[in-house]
Amino acid sequence: MELYKSRSKWRILLAIFGMIIVVITSFYSYFLANQLGEKELKSVKLFALALDEAYANEDLNADLKLVDQIIRNNTVPVVLEDEEGNLEGSNYPEEKLLDQEFLKKQVEKSKRNFEPIQGTGYSRVIYLNYSRLYNLIRLYPLVQFLLVAIFILLGYLVFSASRREEQNRVWAGMAKETAHQLGTPISAILGWLEMLKVDENITENQIEIIGELTNDVDRLNLVADRFSKIGSEPKLERYEIYEILQETKEYMEKRASRNVRFDFPPASDHETYVSINKHLFVWVLENLIRNSLDAMEGKGEISAKVNTEANQVVILLSDTGKGIPDSKQKTVFMPGYSTKSRGWGLGLSLAKRIIEQYHKGKIFVKNSKLNEGTTFQINLPKTS
């Protein structure tokens, strides 16, 4: 659990750091835009004075080069309105310069941001709007935020995929090595049991004990077989789901407290088939039931239900245990997560891998309430 708390803290810190960068950039861009806006307003006022000077000067020999240069160098979009209310644009697309409807819209837009500049010569009123450069600067923080977000998202996806692949290789290697290590002592134990069976002095009580030991060794063989299948593509076969649930229930019921009641559905009149690897799928069921037994601390009820939805078989496993907090319902499937002092915290992680990667299904916490219980849902493709 500490691993995921630490990871959450790092995510929060990185998010805060990213927000600080975006906020600082936004304020700086806002400052630059305001500076540019003030500069453009001064430029338009100078443009207005130049127009007045140009059209008010009656001296045909006057040198108006400076005035003409000021008028030509203005890059701010403006709309000129004469005394009769006719509009003329400047620094707009050429086809829009005399388009009265377009210019009226620009006038309305200008009124929302600027006070009109009163002229005394050719133009009675001058309306200005922000330049394209100003608008680009204002949009820059948004563009930067989107680019950074896309970069972080892509980096996260690549990193997550790489990490999952590495985890898969570690789990598969660990599982196969465990199966390999179990193989040698299991073979040795079987050999010793066979030697005990042929002992002439063996008693009936000892024969019964040897039979139970043989059953336990067979169980160890099953466990080793399950581990050996992790990391390789398991063979799926057609099974009746109610029969699988009953077999699992009978096995786990004998190993649970007498104060735990099992409520599993009997074999249905309408048989429901799924394609599964029996060893691995039963492992998932046993893992969920063991977690339920731990959560109930030896007293309560474990129930199962089966529903069919379209082309899916839905299996619900419920208990009356401690429940799982809302904030932890997705974390429980992460490797290393465990609320118990013992164990590696890989049970539900492997269960998710078995169901979703090997059986093309889904497993998730359907609902859970503290001190009331938890329901896990498994969806599997239905087989005709």
SULWO-V441286 format. One record per backbone hydrogen bond with DSSP energy under -1.0 kcal/mol. CO is the residue of the C=O (numbers start at 0). NH is the residue of the N-H. E is the energy in kcal/mol with one decimal. If there is no record, write none. Layout:
# SULWO-V441286
co->{CO;CO}
nh->{NH;NH}
e->{E;E}
This chain:
# SULWO-V441286
co->{0;1;2;3;4;5;6;7;8;9;10;11;12;13;14;15;16;17;18;19;20;21;22;23;24;25;26;27;28;29;30;31;32;33;34;35;36;37;38;39;40;41;42;43;44;45;46;47;48;49;50;51;52;58;63;64;65;66;67;68;76;77;78;79;80;80;81;85;87;89;92;93;96;97;98;99;100;101;102;103;104;105;106;109;109;116;123;124;125;126;130;131;132;133;134;135;138;139;140;141;142;143;144;145;146;147;148;149;150;151;152;153;154;155;156;157;158;159;160;161;162;163;164;165;166;167;168;169;170;171;172;173;174;175;176;177;178;181;182;183;184;185;186;187;188;189;190;191;192;193;195;198;202;203;204;205;206;207;208;209;210;211;212;213;214;215;216;217;218;219;220;221;222;223;224;228;236;238;239;240;241;242;243;244;245;246;247;248;249;256;258;260;262;271;272;273;275;276;277;278;279;280;281;282;283;284;285;286;287;288;289;290;291;292;299;301;302;304;306;308;310;311;312;313;314;315;316;317;321;324;327;329;330;333;344;345;346;347;348;349;350;351;352;352;354;361;363;366;368;368;372;373;374;374;375;376;377;378;379}
nh->{4;5;6;7;8;9;10;11;12;13;14;15;16;17;18;19;20;21;22;23;24;25;26;27;28;29;30;31;32;33;34;35;36;37;38;39;40;41;42;43;44;45;46;47;48;49;50;51;52;53;54;55;56;61;67;68;69;70;71;72;128;89;126;87;123;124;84;81;79;77;95;96;88;99;102;103;104;105;106;107;108;109;110;112;113;125;118;80;116;78;134;135;136;137;138;139;142;143;144;145;146;147;148;149;150;151;152;153;154;155;156;157;158;159;160;161;162;163;164;165;166;167;168;169;170;171;172;173;174;175;176;177;178;179;180;181;182;185;186;187;188;189;190;191;192;193;194;195;196;197;198;201;206;207;208;209;210;211;212;213;214;215;216;217;218;219;220;221;222;223;224;225;226;227;228;231;275;273;243;244;245;246;247;248;249;250;251;252;253;259;299;301;303;240;382;238;236;280;281;282;283;284;285;286;287;288;289;290;291;292;293;294;295;297;260;262;317;315;313;311;381;308;379;306;377;304;375;302;370;327;331;332;333;336;335;349;350;351;352;353;354;355;356;357;360;378;376;374;371;372;368;318;365;366;316;363;314;361;312}
e->{-2.0;-2.6;-2.1;-2.2;-2.1;-2.2;-2.1;-2.3;-2.7;-2.7;-2.4;-2.5;-2.6;-2.6;-2.3;-2.3;-2.0;-2.3;-2.8;-2.7;-2.5;-2.6;-2.6;-2.4;-2.8;-2.5;-2.3;-2.6;-2.6;-2.3;-2.4;-2.6;-2.7;-2.5;-2.1;-2.6;-2.2;-2.2;-2.2;-2.4;-2.2;-2.5;-2.2;-2.6;-2.3;-2.4;-2.2;-2.5;-2.5;-2.5;-2.5;-1.6;-1.2;-1.5;-3.0;-2.5;-2.3;-2.2;-2.5;-2.3;-2.4;-2.2;-2.6;-2.0;-2.0;-1.9;-1.8;-2.0;-3.5;-2.0;-2.3;-1.1;-2.9;-1.0;-2.6;-2.3;-1.7;-1.7;-2.1;-2.2;-2.2;-2.3;-2.2;-1.5;-3.2;-2.5;-2.5;-2.7;-2.6;-2.8;-2.1;-2.2;-2.2;-2.1;-1.7;-1.0;-2.3;-3.1;-2.7;-2.4;-2.5;-2.8;-2.6;-2.6;-2.5;-2.9;-2.6;-2.8;-2.6;-2.7;-2.6;-2.6;-2.7;-3.0;-2.5;-2.4;-2.6;-2.9;-2.3;-2.2;-2.8;-2.7;-2.1;-2.2;-3.1;-2.8;-2.5;-2.9;-3.1;-2.5;-2.3;-2.3;-2.4;-2.3;-2.7;-2.3;-1.4;-2.0;-2.2;-2.0;-2.7;-2.4;-1.9;-2.3;-2.5;-2.2;-1.9;-2.2;-2.0;-1.1;-1.2;-1.4;-2.2;-2.1;-2.1;-2.8;-2.1;-2.0;-2.6;-2.4;-1.9;-2.2;-2.4;-2.4;-1.9;-2.1;-2.4;-1.9;-2.3;-2.7;-2.3;-2.2;-2.3;-2.1;-1.0;-1.6;-2.8;-2.5;-1.6;-2.3;-2.2;-2.4;-2.3;-2.5;-2.5;-1.9;-2.6;-2.6;-1.1;-1.7;-1.7;-2.7;-2.2;-2.7;-2.6;-2.7;-3.1;-2.9;-2.7;-1.4;-1.7;-2.1;-2.9;-2.4;-2.4;-2.4;-2.7;-2.2;-2.0;-2.6;-2.4;-2.3;-1.9;-1.1;-2.6;-2.9;-2.7;-2.6;-3.7;-2.6;-3.2;-2.4;-2.4;-2.8;-2.6;-1.9;-2.8;-2.2;-4.1;-1.7;-1.7;-1.1;-2.3;-1.8;-1.7;-2.9;-2.1;-2.4;-1.9;-2.8;-2.4;-2.7;-2.0;-1.2;-2.5;-2.9;-2.9;-2.7;-2.1;-2.1;-2.4;-1.9;-2.0;-1.3;-2.4;-1.8;-2.9;-1.9;-3.2}
